[in-house]
Amino acid sequence: MDMLGGGQIAAAGLIDWRKLAQGLHARYVIDEFATGARFITAVGEAGDAIGHHPIVSMGSGYIDLELISDDAIYRDGEGTEHVVGWVTQQDIDLARSISEVAADHGLQADPASVSHIELGLDTAGSSTIAPVWAALLTGSADSQGRGSPTDEIRDATGRVPNLWFGDAGEGSASRQRFHVEVYVAPEVREQRIAAAVAAGGTVVDDSQAPSLTVIADQDGNTGVLCVDVSAAPQS
């Protein structure tokens, strides 16, 4: 099934869901564990109906859901097909069904609270060092390039954040090679940046804003705030 672009996701009008990194994310507020358990059971039944299920995490007062297809088809500039992890039509369909289930259970979505963390490592030789990080992070060589046409490290069970490799260039002497990427909903971008600045951080690069905003701490360490504006629900 073909991967969907940001415009296609936005046109779906998924009010409860936000596109972060490769997948769709939603958070629902629950008052007690039993309420969450009943909701998850109903979500499972909705997934059974189409043979596709979300990744689920439940904590005190919330349930987090992620929808991503492991067999999405990406076509590069030369027309070569790659199997990747991304949003497809089946994720859109299941997201709609889950929103209906949530409404039936009287649950409210909290889309502004969703977030996702990934790691970036700048290197001139990802193919050389990727096996080391695959082994260290996941213990499996299969995680290298899983769901990606690159050397990116993705754990099949989601135990650790994805690790992707940026191009540092040959002979680069960059002081910081690792950085954290924080994906948030579009509506909280400005608030999150303001909070970081109020805490002593500095915006050092907003040339690709609002999609990417680089923020440095007082020691010069940088992180990137990421927003997928193209997939934001249309008002």
Secondary structure as GFF3:
##gff-version 3
##sequence-region A 1 235
A	DSSP	alpha_helix	6	11	.	.	.	ID=ss1
A	DSSP	beta_strand	18	20	.	.	.	ID=ss2
A	DSSP	beta_strand	23	29	.	.	.	ID=ss3
A	DSSP	alpha_helix	33	50	.	.	.	ID=ss4
A	DSSP	beta_strand	55	59	.	.	.	ID=ss5
A	DSSP	beta_strand	62	67	.	.	.	ID=ss6
A	DSSP	beta_strand	69	75	.	.	.	ID=ss7
A	DSSP	beta_strand	81	86	.	.	.	ID=ss8
A	DSSP	alpha_helix	89	104	.	.	.	ID=ss9
A	DSSP	beta_strand	108	109	.	.	.	ID=ss10
A	DSSP	three_ten_helix	111	113	.	.	.	ID=ss11
A	DSSP	beta_strand	115	123	.	.	.	ID=ss12
A	DSSP	alpha_helix	126	138	.	.	.	ID=ss13
A	DSSP	three_ten_helix	141	143	.	.	.	ID=ss14
A	DSSP	beta_strand	163	167	.	.	.	ID=ss15
A	DSSP	beta_strand	178	184	.	.	.	ID=ss16
A	DSSP	three_ten_helix	186	188	.	.	.	ID=ss17
A	DSSP	alpha_helix	189	198	.	.	.	ID=ss18
A	DSSP	beta_strand	202	208	.	.	.	ID=ss19
A	DSSP	beta_strand	212	216	.	.	.	ID=ss20
A	DSSP	beta_strand	222	226	.	.	.	ID=ss21
A	DSSP	three_ten_helix	229	231	.	.	.	ID=ss22
###
